[in-house]
Every structure is written in structure tokens, then in C-alpha cells.
Amino acid sequence: MVHKMAERQKARRKRVRDPWFLYILRCQNNTFYTGVTKDLERRLKMHNNGQASRYTRARRPVTLVYHEDCAGRAEALIRECAVKALSRKEKEKLILNGKKKSKIKYYTVFP
């Protein structure tokens, strides 16, 4: 029994953490929405299908304007809080200075 516990602990240490992402969306009414996810493409589709958040559901379509990699969920959530505390001008500056070319394709689907 002790041997199995030791093996489980080793396996936990060896696990490679999946990357988490902080993202900013521009809504149809030109407001920003900030969130975190493990799968940007899936999450963007969910937002545009009205299945992700109440805020974006009423402001579709949304466009991914910024994203950054985070080491883990905790880091992504901490970064999300920091970005949400920024003013609109500061968020715009972040988006312009940190613009990454995204390979993520997204589709707008309306009912």
C-alpha cells in the first residue's frame, strides 16, 4: 500500500501541466471581456455560440484581440484579476503592445 502511494506521488510530480491562457475579447458593442481557458479555440466558439458567459451572450459576435500563455490555472487567474483591474486605455495599450498573431480560427454561429 505504501508502495502504491509512492508511485502515485511520483506520477503527480511527472505530470506536465497543460498551459492555461488569459484572453481578451472585443464584443460587438466595443467592450472588452477578459477570461481564462485551457483551449482558446473551443472557448471562442462557445462565446460566439452564446454558451460561455452571460456577458458575451448579449454582445455577440466577439473577436479574440489578445491572449497570453500562463504556467498554470492559478497564474492565469491572478493575471486575469490584474488585467480586469486595468483601465480601458491600459487594456488597449496591452492589446496593441502585446499583439500576437493568432493561428486560431473562429466561427460566428447564431441561432
N, C-alpha and C positions, 0 to 999 in steps of 0.2 A: 504494500500500500504506500509506503513512504517512497519507494522507487518510482511509482506512477506519478506521485505528486511532484517529484523532482523533474521527471520528464516533461510534465505539463508546464512547469515554470520555465524550463529551457526553451520549449516551443514558443511560449509567450514572448520571451526575450528575442527570439529569432525572427518573429513576425515583422515583415516590412509594413510600415504604416502607409496606408493609402493617402495620397495627397488630398488636401482639402483646399477649396478655393473661396476667396472673397470675390464677390462680383457686384457690379453696379449696373442697373438697367435704367434706360431712359424711357419713360412712359409716354403715351400719346399726348398727354397734356403738358409734356416737357418737364415733369418732375422726375426725381431720382428715387430708385428703390435699391436698397443695399441688402445683400443676403450672403449666406454661405452654403456650400454644397460640395459633394464629392464628385458629381457628374454635371458639368456645366451644360452640355448639350441637352440632356434629359430635363434638367431644371428649367431651361429656357423654353423648351416645348411645353412644359407644364404651365408656365406663366402665360404663354400665348394661347393655351387651350382653356385658361380660366380655372385650372386645377391646383394652383400653387398657393397664392395668397389672396386674401380678400382685397388688399390694396390694389394689386395689379389687375385683378379680375375686372374692375370697373374702368381701367385705364389702358386697355389693350389697343393696338399691339405694342409690345415692349421690344426694345433693342438692347443688346448687350453692348455697353460702351467701355467697360473696364473690367479686368479681372487680374488677380494676383494669386500666386501659389502660396500656401501656408503649410507648415510642417505637420500640423495635426488639427483636430477639431477645436481644441482649447485655444490654440494660437489664432485660428480663423475667427472664433467668437470674440476674442479680445480685440482683434483687428477690426471686426465689424462694429463693435461699440465705439472704437476710436474714430472710424470713418463716419458713423452716424452722428457723432458729436461735431463734425466739421460743418462750417457754413456752406452755403451753396457755391459761393465763389471758390472756396478752398477745394470743394469736390470737383468743380470744373477744372481747376488747376491740376489736381491729381490726375484727372482723366486725360488732359492734354499732355502733361509731362510723362505720364506712365503708359501712354497708349501702346498697346501691344497688338500686333497683327494676329488676329484670331483665326484659326482654321475651323472654328465651329460654325457649322451651317445651321440655320434655324428656319423654321417654317411657321407662318402665321396661319392658324386654323380657327375659324369662327364657326359657331353652331348655326 
